């Protein structure tokens, strides 16, 4: 009784999905029997496999099936999804299905429905309108309402992870971006620049998630140019990036250090607070641009070029600036809204904002994480953002090189 048949479909050999499936079964203490394996011989062919998964107990079997569903395995005997109404606001039914960030479909009333706005660690909710039209979409637990019809269990769910490209290996390669500072940096940046140009040529959108090190390393002018020249369509950051960018624009310093010379300026440690005070005097960053107080920098170019930004606050913020959203759930919702349309996200030198962004991105979005600390990009992958291309390098080297490649 403690066994189920699963199916794998696609380029399961090239993408290492088949061996990963067997590893998961054995690592979790289960057993398997391959009952059918059809390997595609040409690049256009797909492969198929049917595997009997067995375990010592129903709970262990369900645990293994949960792990396998995250890499795209589906249960052969397909049944309709089970729906249970939420008992209360912010409360999901027992045994609710927790989503991955991969393309997901559910079987409901004989139809496979695409789950809209997919992201990891959410519930799947079914909505039926007055015309009997049905849609399925992701909903974070904090937005669950009493009576919401929520998918429970694992029946009737099909997850499709991105596949590794066949033939020539691409720089954006799902589940194949090992973290290392010894990668060929120039060729990686050339590929990133090429991808940016391709996305912009077809009208796509690119977001940057930025930390204050962009300003500290003297790269704020380059990011401002990228915004002005149309490479960046939305900016996610915190109070620190905006504050030190404005400090740099007003005083030429970042954390009291002259950005051009690297020298500590007398009483410079007060500059970031003076910058906040100046913007408070104008009323907002936009008003500071309008009244002529703020004349250059990242935030200036965002305002002048109508590039939206979300500044999400934290407990350690000074001030903060009047534009900073101190309600993290409100900031999260704004980030979700802007993330829906982006084709690529570049995360630069900010661990917490990068992880927060990775949590709300579908795996189809090409993502780059750049940080001098390998732990930052490792944590992103550990939290489920397996599509992220990791670049371990200094920001002061990355942004100038990227900009030069974009200008070629």
N, C-alpha and C positions, 0 to 999 in steps of 0.2 A: 504493500500500500504506500510505502514511503518512496515512491519514484514517479518522475514525470518525464515526458519526452519534450525536448526543446529543439528548435531549429535555428540555424545560422544561415544567413543569405548575404551575398555580396562578394567583395574581394577579400574574403576572410583569411586567405593565405598571406597576401601581400600586406594586409593591415595587421597581421599577427593576432587577429581576433580568435582564430581557432586554438592556437596554443595558449592564449590568455584564458580562454574558457576552461580548458583542461586544468590549467594551473589553479584557477579559482576553486574548481570542484575539489581538487586534491588538498589544497591549502586549508579549505574549510572543513575537511574531514569526511567528504563524500566520496562517491565512486561514480564511474561512468562507463558506458558502452556505446561506441560509435556504430550505429546501425545502417547509416547511409552516408557516403561522401562522394560528391561529384565535383571535381576540380576543373575549373575553366582553363582551357589550353591557350586561348588567344587573349589579347589585352581587352577586347570587348566582351569577353565571356565573364560570367559571374560564377561563383562557386556556391555549393549548397552542402549543408551537413545536418544530419539528424542524430541526436545523442540522447540516450537514456541516462538521466541523472538520478542517483539513488542516495539515500542517507539513512542513518539509524533511527531517526525520529522525524515526525512531520515538521517540528519547529526548526530543526537543522536543515531540512529540505527547503523550507520556505526562506531561510536565511541565505542559502546558496542561490536560490532562484532570484532573490532580490539583488544579489551581487551580479548575477549574470544579466539581468535585465538592463543594468547600467551600461553594459558594453554592446547591447543590441540583440541579445538572445531572446527569442519569443517562445512561448509555450505552444506546442503543436496543436493540441486539442483546444481550439480557440472558443472561448465562451464570451458572452457579453459582459461588459464591465458591471460591477456591483456599485450601486449608489446608496449612500446613507445620508440623511439630513443632519446638518450640524445641530447639536443640542443647545448651543448657546453662541453668543458672539465670541470670536477669537478662540473657539474650541472646535477641534476637528473630531470626527468619530474615531473610535478605536480602530486600529489596523488601516488607517488612511494611507494612501499611496503618496510617497514623497518623491517629487520629480527630480530628474536630472536636467542638465541644460541642453540636451540633444533633442532633435526633432522627434516629436511624440504624437502618436495617433491612438485613439481609443475606439473600440467597437461598441456602438450604441444603436439599438433598433435596426441592426443589420447594416449600418453604415459606418465606415471608418472616418472619424472626425479628427481633423488636425487640431491639436491643442495650441491655441493662440498665445502669443507673448510668453513663450516657454522660458523658464529660468530654473535654476536648481533650488531644491529645498522648499518647494511650494506644494500646495494642494491643487488637484484638478477639479474644477467646478463645472457642472453642466447647467446651462441656462436655456430655458424654453420660453419663447415669447408668446404673445397672444395669437400669433399666426401659426403657432406650432413649429416655428423654426428653431432648430437646436444648434447651439455652439458650445464648444469646450474651451476653457481658458485657464491659465495659471492664476492662482490667488495666494498671496502670502498669508500666513496664519493670522497676522495682525489685522487683516482686512476681512476675515471670515465673519459672516453674519448668521445669526440663528436661522435655520431652515435651508441654508445653502445645500444643494445636492452635491456631495463630494464622493469622488472615486475611492473605494477601499479595496484592499487585496491586491492581487497582481494579474487577475484574469482580464482578457480583452485589452491589454496594453501593448503597444508596439513601439519600441524605441529604436531610432536609427542614428547612430553616431556618425560623424564625418569619417570618410575613409581616406587612408593614405593614398596620394596620387600614384597612379601606375606609371611606369616608364621613368623619365627623368625626375629626380627628387626635387621637390620644391622647398623653399625656405620655410613656408608655412605648412608644416606637416603634422597632422594630428597625432598626439601621443608619441612624438619622436623628437622632442626638443630637450635633450639632456642639458643640465645646467653645468656650464664650464666657462672659465675665464680664458680658455685657450682656443676658443673658436676663431676662425678667420674673420675678424671684425669688419674689414673693408668689404668683403664680398657679401656679408650679411646686410650691411647698411645699404649697399648698392641694390640688393634685392628688395629691401624695405622701401627705398625710394622709388624703385620701379613699380612696386605694388601701389604706392600712394598715387603715382601719376596715372596708373591704369584706372584706379577707382575714381579719381577726379575727372578723368576724360569721359567717363560714362555717367557723370552726375552723381556719383556716390558721396557719402559723407564720412568724415574722419573726426574722431574725438581724441582729445589729449587729456590724460589724468596727470596732473603735475604737482610736484612737491617743491618746497622752497629752495632746494639745492639747485634748481634751474637758475635762480637768481644768484645764489651764493657763488656759483661757478662762473658767473659772467655770461650766461647764455640767455638771459631774459630778452636781449635785443633780437636774438635769432628767433625765439619763439614768437615775439611780437611781429617780426617780418613774416613768419609763416602764417600768422593770422591775417595780416594785411594782404598778403598775396593769395589768399583763398585756399590754402592747404588744410586749414583747421576749421571745423564747422561747429564744434562745441567744446567747452572746457569744463572739466570737473576738478575741483581742488578744495583746499581748506582755507582757513583764515590766514595761514602762514604764507602761502604763495602770494596771495593778493597783497598782504601787508608789506612783505619785503620787496615786492615789485613796485609798490607805490613809494616805499622808502627810497628805493633806488632811483625812481623818477624824480623825487623831490630833493634828495640829499646826495645821491650818488653812492650810497652805502647800502650794505645788507648786513643786518646784525651789527651795525656800527663799524663795519670794515669797508674801506673804499673798494668798490668792485673793480676799478681799473688798475689800482696799484697794489692792492692787498694789504695796505697799511691800516692800522687801527686809528680811527679818528677820535680826537678828544671829545668826550661826552657823547660819542656815537651810539653808545648802548641805549640812549634815550630816543634815538631817531624813529624806531618802529612805533613807539607810543605817540610821538609827535605826528607821525604819518596818519595813524588812526584818528587822532584828535582833529587833524586837518580835514579828513574826509567827513567826520562827524559834523564839522562846521558847515560843510557844503550840503550835507543831508544824505548823500549816497555817492557811490563811485560815478554814476551817470551824471549827477548834478555837478560833481567836481570837474568832469570833462566839459560840461556845458558852460560852466562859469569861468573856465580857463585855468583852474587850479592845477589840474592834472593834464600834462601836455605830451606824455609819451609813456611807453611801457606796454606790458601784456594786457592789463586791464583797460588801458586807454584804447588799444587797438580793438579789443572786444566790443567796446561801446561804439567806436567809430565805424566798425564794419558789421554791426548787428550780429555778432557772434554770441549766442547765449552762453551763460556760465552758471554753474551751480557750486556755491561755496558752502560746504558742509562743515559745521562747527564741531568742536570737541571740548572736553572738560578742561583742557590746558590752555585754551585760547586767551590771549590778551585782547582786551577791548570787548568783543571783537568788532570788526568793521560792520557798519549798518547793513551791508548786503549779505552777511553771513547768516545762513539758516541754522538756528540753534536747536530746532526740533529735528532730530535725526530721521524720524520717520517721514516727515515732510520732505527733507532733503532726498531721502531714498526714493520717494515717489517721483520727484522731479527728475532724478537721474534715470529712473525707469522710463519715463516719458520720452526723454531725449535719446535714450539708448535704442529705442524701437527702430529708428531709421538709420543707425550708423552701420557702416560696412567694415570699419577698422577702428581699433582703439590702440593708442600708444600710451603706455603707463610709464611715467618717468619719476624715479626717486621718491616714491611715497608708498610705503607698505600698506598702511591701513586703507587709504583711498583706492589703491590698486585691488586689494582683496575685495573691498566693498563693490567695486565696479565689476570685477570678475564674477561675483556672486549673482549679478543680475543680467549678465550677458548670455545669450544663446551661443552654443558652441560653433555656429556657422560664422560668427563674427571673427575676422582675422584680428589677432591680438598680439601685441608686443609689450614685454615688460623689461625695462632697462633700469639696472641698479648696480651700484658698486658692490653691494652685499648679496652674495649668492642665496642667502636665507630668504630674501624677499621673493625671488622668483620660484624658489623651491616651495614656499608656503602657498603660493598661488596654485601650483600643480597639486599639492597635497589636499587642497580644498575643492578640487574638482574641475579647475580650469585647465584641462589637459591640452586645450588648443593653443595655449599661450607660447609664443616664441620668446625664449629667454636670451637676454643679452647682458652679460656681466661685464660692465665697464664703467668708467667715469663719465658722468653727464657732460662734463666740460670737453670731452673728446667726442662723444656721440652726436650731440646736436650740431656742432659746426660741420662735422663730416656729412651728416644727413642733409643739412641745408645746402652744402656745396653740391651734393649729388642731385638734389631737386632742381638746382639752378642750371645743371648741365643741359 
